[in-house]
Amino acid sequence: MIIEQFGVKLKRLTLDDIELVRHWRNDPQIQKTMNFREHITSEMQVKWFHSINNPFNYYFLIEYKGEFVGVINAKNVSETEKCGEGGIFVWEKREEFEMASVFASLTILNTVFKKMDFFQKSIIQVRRDNPKAIYYNSMLGYQENKRLSTEEICFFEMDKQNYHDYTEKLNKVAAQLTRDFELPRMYGVYDETLYLPIFQGFLLDEKS
């Protein structure tokens, strides 16, 4: 599965990709932003992949300017509650890739809230000692649920109204910068072991 918008391609994670992700996930600069901070072995990574390679979890490599630069996800998706938990980390820090995270975030939010009109709510968890991530997600329209937050972890939520209120201007800027004025394009072959039924109506043949 591939989702395209604003010059980024989100490529659904496969078994062949997990060592690349493990390498960067173990990087100290990435690791310190995560709740789970132990070193991840190859065996742990394989076990993790098999636990998320299903219709309720969507992990993507972010490809930008021909390079894989990070990972973005919508996990623990609930078909009944129409919500999921988002997450992103980008390992490429060069200046020419600085917009990759914004374009990737907008692409996945535009997919679930607008193109598919499926999500009613997106949730995320951010470590309180990561002010950059707190600011970034607040800019996108996430608001803290202080009832769920702890001393270490901030819980943020975005409903459909906040999505529209906060991302409209961001989408216009992204469209002008990239000259991409279309909704996200989704390519792939439907497989009930990997996708919720709603995807059947949106996946295009990769050859089309």
C-alpha positions as CSV (number, residue, x, y, z in Angstrom):
1,M,0.0,0.0,0.0
2,I,1.2,3.5,-0.9
3,I,-0.4,6.8,-0.1
4,E,0.8,9.9,-1.9
5,Q,0.4,13.6,-1.4
6,F,2.5,16.8,-1.1
7,G,5.6,15.1,-2.6
8,V,5.7,12.3,0.1
9,K,5.0,8.6,-0.4
10,L,3.9,6.6,2.6
11,K,4.8,3.0,1.9
12,R,3.2,0.4,4.2
13,L,5.8,-1.4,6.3
14,T,6.8,-4.9,5.2
15,L,9.1,-7.5,6.7
16,D,11.9,-6.4,4.4
17,D,11.8,-2.9,5.9
18,I,12.0,-3.7,9.6
19,E,15.8,-3.8,10.0
20,L,16.0,-0.2,8.6
21,V,13.4,0.9,11.1
22,R,15.1,-1.0,13.9
23,H,18.5,0.7,13.1
24,W,17.0,4.1,13.5
25,R,14.6,3.2,16.3
26,N,17.7,2.3,18.4
27,D,19.4,5.6,17.6
28,P,19.9,7.4,20.9
29,Q,18.4,10.6,19.6
30,I,15.2,8.7,18.5
31,Q,15.2,6.4,21.5
32,K,15.0,9.2,24.1
33,T,11.7,10.5,22.6
34,M,10.0,7.1,23.0
35,N,8.2,5.6,25.9
36,F,10.0,2.2,25.3
37,R,13.7,3.0,25.5
38,E,15.3,-0.5,25.7
39,H,17.6,-1.7,22.9
40,I,15.5,-3.5,20.3
41,T,17.0,-6.8,19.0
42,S,16.3,-8.4,15.7
43,E,14.1,-11.0,17.3
44,M,12.1,-8.4,19.2
45,Q,11.6,-6.5,15.9
46,V,10.3,-9.5,14.1
47,K,7.9,-10.3,16.9
48,W,6.7,-6.7,16.9
49,F,6.1,-6.7,13.1
50,H,4.0,-9.8,13.3
51,S,1.9,-8.2,16.0
52,I,1.1,-5.1,13.9
53,N,0.8,-6.5,10.4
54,N,-3.0,-6.6,10.5
55,P,-6.1,-4.6,9.7
56,F,-5.9,-2.6,12.9
57,N,-2.4,-1.1,12.5
58,Y,-0.9,0.9,9.6
59,Y,2.8,1.7,9.8
60,F,4.4,3.5,6.8
61,L,7.9,4.4,5.8
62,I,8.0,8.0,4.8
63,E,9.7,8.5,1.4
64,Y,10.6,12.1,0.5
65,K,12.8,13.3,-2.4
66,G,13.7,9.7,-3.2
67,E,14.9,8.7,0.3
68,F,13.3,7.0,3.3
69,V,13.4,9.5,6.1
70,G,11.1,8.2,8.8
71,V,8.1,6.3,10.0
72,I,4.5,7.4,10.5
73,N,1.6,5.3,11.8
74,A,-2.0,5.0,12.7
75,K,-2.2,2.1,15.2
76,N,-4.9,0.4,17.3
77,V,-7.6,1.5,14.9
78,S,-11.1,0.9,16.1
79,E,-13.7,0.3,13.4
80,T,-16.5,0.9,15.8
81,E,-15.2,4.0,17.6
82,K,-13.6,5.3,14.4
83,C,-10.4,6.4,16.0
84,G,-6.7,5.4,16.1
85,E,-3.5,6.4,17.7
86,G,-0.9,8.4,15.6
87,G,2.8,8.5,15.8
88,I,5.8,9.7,13.8
89,F,9.6,9.8,14.0
90,V,11.9,11.2,11.4
91,W,15.6,10.4,11.4
92,E,16.7,12.5,8.4
93,K,17.7,16.0,9.8
94,R,19.1,17.7,6.7
95,E,17.6,21.0,5.9
96,E,16.2,20.0,2.6
97,F,14.1,17.3,4.3
98,E,12.7,19.6,7.1
99,M,9.2,19.6,5.6
100,A,8.9,15.8,5.3
101,S,7.3,15.4,8.8
102,V,4.7,18.1,8.1
103,F,3.8,16.8,4.7
104,A,3.6,13.2,6.0
105,S,1.4,14.2,8.9
106,L,-1.0,16.1,6.7
107,T,-1.2,13.3,4.2
108,I,-2.2,10.7,6.8
109,L,-4.7,13.1,8.5
110,N,-6.2,14.0,5.2
111,T,-6.6,10.4,4.3
112,V,-8.5,9.3,7.4
113,F,-10.4,12.5,8.1
114,K,-11.2,13.8,4.6
115,K,-10.6,11.3,1.8
116,M,-12.0,8.3,3.6
117,D,-14.1,10.3,6.0
118,F,-13.6,7.5,8.5
119,F,-11.9,8.9,11.7
120,Q,-13.9,10.8,14.3
121,K,-10.9,11.1,16.5
122,S,-7.1,10.7,16.5
123,I,-5.1,10.3,19.7
124,I,-1.4,10.5,20.4
125,Q,1.0,10.2,23.3
126,V,3.9,12.6,23.7
127,R,6.6,12.6,26.4
128,R,6.3,15.7,28.6
129,D,10.1,16.2,28.2
130,N,9.7,16.5,24.4
131,P,8.5,20.1,24.1
132,K,9.3,20.1,20.3
133,A,6.8,17.3,19.7
134,I,4.2,18.9,22.0
135,Y,4.4,22.1,20.0
136,Y,4.4,20.3,16.7
137,N,1.2,18.3,17.5
138,S,-0.5,21.3,19.0
139,M,0.2,23.1,15.7
140,L,-1.6,20.3,13.8
141,G,-4.7,20.7,16.0
142,Y,-4.2,18.1,18.8
143,Q,-5.4,19.2,22.2
144,E,-4.3,17.8,25.6
145,N,-6.7,15.5,27.5
146,K,-5.4,16.5,31.0
147,R,-7.6,13.8,32.6
148,L,-5.5,11.1,30.9
149,S,-2.1,12.9,31.0
150,T,0.5,11.9,33.6
151,E,3.6,13.5,35.0
152,E,5.6,11.8,32.2
153,I,3.1,11.4,29.3
154,C,0.8,14.0,27.7
155,F,-2.3,12.5,26.0
156,F,-3.5,14.5,23.0
157,E,-6.7,14.2,21.0
158,M,-7.9,15.6,17.7
159,D,-11.6,15.4,16.6
160,K,-12.9,16.1,13.2
161,Q,-13.7,19.7,14.0
162,N,-10.2,20.4,15.2
163,Y,-8.9,18.7,12.1
164,H,-10.8,21.1,9.8
165,D,-10.1,24.2,11.9
166,Y,-6.3,23.7,12.1
167,T,-5.3,21.9,8.9
168,E,-7.2,24.0,6.4
169,K,-4.5,26.7,6.3
170,L,-1.7,24.2,6.5
171,N,-3.1,22.2,3.6
172,K,-3.3,25.3,1.5
173,V,0.3,26.2,2.2
174,A,1.4,22.6,1.5
175,A,-0.5,22.6,-1.8
176,Q,1.0,25.9,-2.9
177,L,4.5,24.7,-2.0
178,T,4.2,21.4,-3.8
179,R,1.7,22.3,-6.5
180,D,-0.4,19.3,-5.3
181,F,-4.0,20.3,-5.0
182,E,-5.5,16.8,-4.9
183,L,-6.6,14.6,-2.1
184,P,-4.2,11.8,-1.1
185,R,-4.0,8.9,-3.6
186,M,-4.0,5.4,-2.2
187,Y,-2.6,2.4,-4.2
188,G,-2.6,-1.2,-3.3
189,V,-4.5,-4.5,-3.6
190,Y,-7.2,-5.2,-1.0
191,D,-6.5,-8.0,1.4
192,E,-8.8,-8.7,4.3
193,T,-5.9,-9.9,6.4
194,L,-4.3,-6.4,6.1
195,Y,-7.1,-3.9,5.6
196,L,-10.4,-2.9,7.2
197,P,-13.3,-3.3,4.8
198,I,-13.6,0.4,4.2
199,F,-10.3,0.4,2.3
200,Q,-11.9,-1.6,-0.5
201,G,-13.6,1.5,-1.9
202,F,-10.4,3.6,-1.9
203,L,-7.5,1.5,-3.0
204,L,-6.5,2.0,-6.6
205,D,-4.6,-0.5,-8.7
206,E,-0.9,0.5,-8.6
207,K,-0.8,0.3,-12.4
208,S,-3.6,2.8,-12.9
